[in-house]
Each structure stands twice: as C-alpha cells, then as structure tokens.
Amino acid sequence: MRILAFASQKGGVGKTTLAGHLAVAAEAGGAGPVALIDADPQGSLAAWWNERQAERPLFARAQVRGLAGQLNQLRAAGVRLVMIDTPPNASGHVIATIVRASDLIIIPTRPSPHDLRSLGATVSLVRVADKPMVFVINGAPVRARITAEAAVALSQHGPVAPALIHQRIYFASTMTNGQTALEATPCSKAASEIAELWTYVYQQLSISVRRRVMHGKQDIPA
C-alpha cells in the first residue's frame, strides 16, 4: 500500500481540492482502491466525499493518534493507495506523525511571495523525517510571470511538479457538489491539468516506494 500526504502549515493553498481530484484521477488510472483520510478538523474533504454519488474513492476516518492502526486496517482490506489531507496550522507533532507514515509528501503552494515564505516550516519537517517531497504550484494565474519565478525559487529546495494547476472555476465549482473536474468536465483544461499532475505524482510515488523497499524501511509510527 502506498501513502501520499498533502501537507502545508499555511491554509488556503488547495490541499483538499488537490487530494480529492488526485484521488479520482488515481482511481481512473487503475491505481485503486484509493482511500482518503481527512486529518483536518475542519472536515472539508469529508464534507466533499459525503456529497458524492460514486463509491470510490473510499473514505476512512482516522485520528493522528490511531493512524498506524487505521493504515494497517486499510492495508488488510486491500486498499492500494491512501491519500491524507493534513490540517493547516497544526502542531509539528501532528504533521510529523503523518509525514513519517507517508511515502511521498505533496506540498501545494500558491505562486506568491507570502506563500513561498511560509513553506519553511513544512519543508523542515519533511527533511527531518527524510521523506521525499514534491512542490505543486496551485491556483496559478494563467500566463503570469510570477508562476515561472515561483517554480525557479521552489526548485532550489526540492522537485517541482512540471504540471501547473491554474486558477480555474471548475476546480471550486465541482467540489461543491461532490465531484471533480475530471468527472464533470472531462474535456476541460482543468481536467487535463489534474491528469498530467497525477501521472507525474504516480511516477514519483513509485520511485519512493521502490527506494523504501530496497532499504527495508518501515516508518509507520505506533
């Protein structure tokens, strides 16, 4: 079973939207069964899932204290991929626990100086845990120079997903009724961007898992 976490200690960067969209993309791409875990007390991902008509992705309730047990149950049930939406402004212990249990950390960020400056704490936690990470530029203005500048700045600290997620109405509008752009508007640019991002994330996740297996690592905390 592979575990993907969406982490940023800054709110408003689009973790929940990306988690929902990539979970649907993963199911469509044959990487499932996929299970979502909403570790954010605000419950936005849970609220989205409760509006859905489709049975997948699955949803699992878990608290950070019992995360290891929940992950073991999902593994035993045949789940192949877990995506965890983390809370913003959480304690370092909460984020660190989730990061240690994960194979790859997705760090979304808006392409703005304020957002870029706020990444330091999250990046430090991931590095301490010695986990691979990928920056995802989310909510990018179309054809704005600041997006390219943000990509260059981020590349100094880690890999940046080549698939940009632009600011498009379909991302927000479809999430309000339990869907994603992939399902409601499969021919849209929004859907295409998510499909491209999932292809890249899946490649990085596969590389991470191969390395973990080669080194015999098992980092799920008790």
N, C-alpha and C positions, 0 to 999 in steps of 0.2 A: 504494500500500500504506500502511496506517495502522499506527502503532506505539503501543502502550499499555504503560506500565510501572507496576508496583506497587512502591512504594518506602517504606521506613521503616527508619531505623537502629536501631530498637528491635525486638527479636524478640517473638514471641508475639502479634502483632496480627492474624494471619489472612491474610497476603498470599497464601500458597499456596492456601488454601481459596477465597478470592475469585477468584484467577486461574483455577483450574480451573472453578469454577462459571460465571464470566462467559464463559469460552471456549465452554463448552457452550451457554450462552444465546445467544451470538453466532452460533454455527452454526445453532441452531434458528431464529434470527431472520433468516437469509439473509445474514449479513454475512461468511460464509466464502468460500473456505477460510481457516481460522484455524490459525496455528502458534504453539505455546508454546515459549518459551525459558526454561530453568531456569539462572539465573546464580548460584544459591545452591549452594555446595559441599556442603551437606547433602543436596541432591538429592531433597527431599521431593516436588516437583512431578513429577520424572522417575519416582520410585517409584510415585506415583499413576497416571501415564499408562501405565506398564508393566503395571498390573493391569487396564487397560481392555480391553473386547472391541470397542468401537466404533472405527472407523478415524479418526474425527475427534473433536476437533481433532487436527491433526498435531503432531509434536514435533520440535524441532530442537536439536541440541547446539551450543553456542557458548561460546567464552571471550570475555571482555570485549576482549582484545587483538585478536581477529579478528571483532569484532561487525559492523563495516561490511561486510566480505566476506560474512558469513553472511546479513545482511539483503539484500544485493544478489542473492544466490542465491535466497532465498525470493521476492523480487520477480520475478525472471526465471521462477520456477516457477509463477507465477500466484497466490501467496498474497496475500490481500487484507487480512488483519489479523494482526498479530503482538502477542502479549502476553508481556511479560518479567517474570519473578519475580526480584526482586533479593535479595541476601543482607543480613541484618541485621549491624550492627557492621562493615560493610565500610569500606575506606578511602574518603575523599572522592573520590579519583580514579575509583574503580570506579563509584560511584553517579553521579558527574558525567558519565562517559562514556555511561552508559545513558540518563540524563536528556536529554543533548544529542541523542541519536539518536531520541528519542520525540516523539510529537505531543501526548500528554496523560499526566500523572502522577497516578496514584491513590495517595493517602496514607491507608491504613487506620489507625484508632486505636480503642482501647477507651475507653469513656467514664469514665475515672478520672483523678484529678489527676496521678498519676505518668505515665500515658501522654501526657497533654496536655503536660506539661512537657518531655517527651523529643522533641517534634516540631521544636523549633527548628532543629537541625542539618539535618534533611531539607528543611524549608521554605527555609532559606537557600540550599541547593544548587540547588533548583528556581528560586528567584528570580534567582540569579546567571546561570543558563542562560536566563533569560527564557522559561520554558516554562509553559503553563497547567497548573493542578493542581486536583484535587477531593479534599476530605476525605470519607472514608466512615466513618461510625460503625459499628463491627463488634462483635459479641458483646455487644450492649446488653441489660441486664435489661429484661424486659417491664414496662411501666408504671412505670418508675423516674424520679424527678425528675432524677437526675443526668444522664440522657441528654439531656434538654432543655437543661440547664445546659451540657453539653459542646458541644451544637450552637451555642449562643449564643457561647460562648468561641471556637470554631473560626471562626465567621463573621467574626470580627474580622481574620482572616488570609487568608481565601480562601473560595471557594464550598464549601458543604457539601451533599452529595447528600441530597435530601429522602427518599430511600428508606433507611430504617434496616434494618440487618441485626441481628436479635436473637439472643440466645443460644439456639440450638435444637439438639436432639440430632441431627437429620437432617443437619446440615452435617458434623459429625465422623463419624457412623456411615457415611454413604455414601462419604466419601472413602477410607475404609479398604479398600474393595473396588473402587476404580477407577471409582466412579460419582459422581453429584451428586444433590442433592435434586430437581433438575428431571427427572432420569431415573427415579430410584427412587420418588419420591413426588410426582408432578407436580401433585397437588391440595393439597399441604401449604402451610402458611403460609411455610415456608422457601423453597419453590419460587417462590411469589408474590413474596416479597421480592427474590429474585435477578432475576426477570423485570422487576420495577419498576426495580431498580437498573440493569440493563443498558439499559433504554430511556433513562434519564437519561444514562448514560455515553456511549451512542452519539450522543446529541444533542450533548453537549459535545465529543466527538471530531470530529464533523462540522464543528462551528464552528471548532475549532482547525485542521483541515486546510484549510478554506476560507481562513482568515486566512494560513496559511503559503503557499498558492498565490498569493494576492493580493500578498503581499510578496516572492514569489520566494525564500523561504528554503529552504536545504538544509543541515541541521545534522548529518548523519551523519558521525562522525569517521573518520579513516583509521586 
